[in-house]
Amino acid sequence: MKSPLLFLPGAVAAEGHDEGVAAHYGDLFREQRALADGTGFVDLSHRGVVTVTGDDRLSWLHLLLTQHVSELPAGQATEALILSAHGHIEHALYLVDDGESVWAHVEPGTQEALIGYLESMKFFYRVEVADRTGEFAVVHLPAGSIAEPPKGVVVRETPHGRDLFLPRAGLESFAAEHGPAAGILAYEALRVETHRPRVGFETDHRTIPHELGWIGSAVHLQKGCYRGQETVARVHNLGKPPRRLVFLHLDGSEVHLPGHGTPVRLASDGEEGRQLGFITTSARHHELGPIALALVKRNVPVDAELLAGDTAAAQEPVVEQ
């Protein structure tokens, strides 16, 4: 779904997974600094929007999600995962209940598959699931923003800022009143800085929540059974995940950032050494320079110097070894 804000001055369209919104509006670092200072907003209108209504919505979702939501207070934000039967991550939902409906935004283009799964699990529960992407756009206000959301708009407030479920027809007027706009590259750089994983970037077909630090924030360990729960409990109680997320400071002298999937190796082994992981997201940060997240084998020493492709990288642990 193509955002009307791509017609703002300086807008350069994003490509790939974030196609449909602006990568930037002409000055990546200025946009990052504005967000870090609590000003402006980010157009996330390419993300999917799903609602669940009905008297049983919270108790029903509690059975399906990794998070404890059966008694979720109205207005309290949370996040949750849907796992495969083997415990691998399939969806991440960013939730809030407004007292009548649960609102969630999800990765672009994934709402259809998510709704298909939810519909298959309705049985006798009094719930209705709807794709609201065509009606509502997600807009992000950064932490510290004093901007007032339009009256009646559902707001999901987190330590990193507020996600607004804005009527899509009001997106252009919102931009006119709450600018300057910041592109998805600025938003992603701040996400990498704060080590927040994203489905489709930090995950592959075999990623489990423990590898990304999602235990606690998106996975509740004391709730009842859900699909994939046996894997979550077994790894938590009896073992360690096979991989772990790390934060990388990249060599700033390199012109090009290592892209998603770039092999990570020990620097001591050189570019022909054994692959120990891969880059998940890389970004240029207005203060830290080039940075990245990577998923590496758990037994990689935490003090080891790494190579991302041919780029030197120093690691900071995100998930314990």
Secondary structure as the mmCIF struct_conf table of DSSP 4:
data_model
#
loop_
_struct_conf.conf_type_id
_struct_conf.id
_struct_conf.beg_label_comp_id
_struct_conf.beg_label_asym_id
_struct_conf.beg_label_seq_id
_struct_conf.end_label_comp_id
_struct_conf.end_label_asym_id
_struct_conf.end_label_seq_id
HELX_RH_3T_P HELX_RH_3T_P1 PRO A 4 PHE A 7
BEND BEND1 LEU A 8 LEU A 8
TURN_TY1_P TURN_TY1_P1 PRO A 9 GLY A 10
STRN STRN1 VAL A 12 ALA A 13
HELX_RH_3T_P HELX_RH_3T_P2 GLY A 16 ASP A 18
TURN_TY1_P TURN_TY1_P2 GLU A 19 GLY A 20
BEND BEND2 VAL A 21 VAL A 21
STRN STRN2 ALA A 22 HIS A 24
BEND BEND3 TYR A 25 GLY A 26
HELX_RH_AL_P HELX_RH_AL_P1 LEU A 28 ALA A 36
TURN_TY1_P TURN_TY1_P3 ASP A 37 GLY A 38
BEND BEND4 GLY A 40 GLY A 40
STRN STRN3 PHE A 41 LEU A 44
TURN_TY1_P TURN_TY1_P4 SER A 45 HIS A 46
BEND BEND5 ARG A 47 ARG A 47
STRN STRN4 GLY A 48 THR A 53
BEND BEND6 GLY A 54 GLY A 54
TURN_TY1_P TURN_TY1_P5 ASP A 55 ASP A 56
HELX_RH_AL_P HELX_RH_AL_P2 ARG A 57 LEU A 64
BEND BEND7 LEU A 65 GLN A 67
TURN_TY1_P TURN_TY1_P6 SER A 70 GLU A 71
HELX_LH_PP_P HELX_LH_PP_P1 LEU A 72 PRO A 73
TURN_TY1_P TURN_TY1_P7 ALA A 74 GLY A 75
STRN STRN5 THR A 78 LEU A 83
TURN_TY1_P TURN_TY1_P8 ALA A 85 HIS A 86
BEND BEND8 GLY A 87 GLY A 87
STRN STRN6 ILE A 89 ASP A 97
BEND BEND9 GLY A 99 GLU A 100
STRN STRN7 SER A 101 VAL A 106
BEND BEND10 GLU A 107 GLU A 107
TURN_TY1_P TURN_TY1_P9 PRO A 108 GLY A 109
HELX_RH_AL_P HELX_RH_AL_P3 GLN A 111 SER A 120
TURN_TY1_P TURN_TY1_P10 MET A 121 MET A 121
TURN_TY1_P TURN_TY1_P11 PHE A 123 PHE A 124
STRN STRN8 GLU A 128 ASP A 131
TURN_TY1_P TURN_TY1_P12 THR A 133 GLU A 135
STRN STRN9 PHE A 136 PRO A 142
TURN_TY1_P TURN_TY1_P13 ALA A 143 GLY A 144
HELX_LH_PP_P HELX_LH_PP_P2 ALA A 147 PRO A 150
TURN_TY1_P TURN_TY1_P14 LYS A 151 GLY A 152
STRN STRN10 VAL A 154 THR A 158
TURN_TY1_P TURN_TY1_P15 PRO A 159 HIS A 160
STRN STRN11 GLY A 161 PRO A 167
HELX_RH_3T_P HELX_RH_3T_P3 ARG A 168 GLY A 170
HELX_RH_AL_P HELX_RH_AL_P4 LEU A 171 HIS A 178
STRN STRN12 ALA A 181 ALA A 182
HELX_RH_AL_P HELX_RH_AL_P5 ILE A 184 GLU A 193
TURN_TY1_P TURN_TY1_P16 THR A 194 HIS A 195
TURN_TY1_P TURN_TY1_P17 VAL A 199 GLU A 202
TURN_TY1_P TURN_TY1_P18 HIS A 205 ARG A 206
HELX_RH_3T_P HELX_RH_3T_P4 PRO A 209 LEU A 212
TURN_TY1_P TURN_TY1_P19 GLY A 213 GLY A 213
STRN STRN13 ILE A 215 ILE A 215
TURN_TY1_P TURN_TY1_P20 GLY A 216 ALA A 218
STRN STRN14 VAL A 219 VAL A 219
TURN_TY1_P TURN_TY1_P21 LEU A 221 GLN A 222
BEND BEND11 LYS A 223 LYS A 223
TURN_TY1_P TURN_TY1_P22 ARG A 227 GLY A 228
HELX_RH_AL_P HELX_RH_AL_P6 GLN A 229 LEU A 238
BEND BEND12 PRO A 242 PRO A 242
STRN STRN15 ARG A 243 LEU A 250
HELX_LH_PP_P HELX_LH_PP_P3 ASP A 251 ASP A 251
TURN_TY1_P TURN_TY1_P23 GLY A 252 SER A 253
BEND BEND13 VAL A 255 HIS A 256
HELX_LH_PP_P HELX_LH_PP_P4 LEU A 257 GLY A 259
TURN_TY1_P TURN_TY1_P24 HIS A 260 GLY A 261
STRN STRN16 PRO A 263 LEU A 266
HELX_RH_3T_P HELX_RH_3T_P5 ALA A 267 ASP A 269
TURN_TY1_P TURN_TY1_P25 GLU A 271 GLU A 272
BEND BEND14 GLY A 273 GLY A 273
STRN STRN17 GLY A 277 HIS A 285
TURN_TY1_P TURN_TY1_P26 HIS A 286 LEU A 288
STRN STRN18 GLY A 289 LYS A 297
TURN_TY1_P TURN_TY1_P27 ARG A 298 ASN A 299
BEND BEND15 VAL A 300 VAL A 300
TURN_TY1_P TURN_TY1_P28 VAL A 302 ASP A 303
STRN STRN19 GLU A 305 ALA A 308
TURN_TY1_P TURN_TY1_P29 GLY A 309 ASP A 310
STRN STRN20 THR A 311 PRO A 317
BEND BEND16 VAL A 318 VAL A 319
#
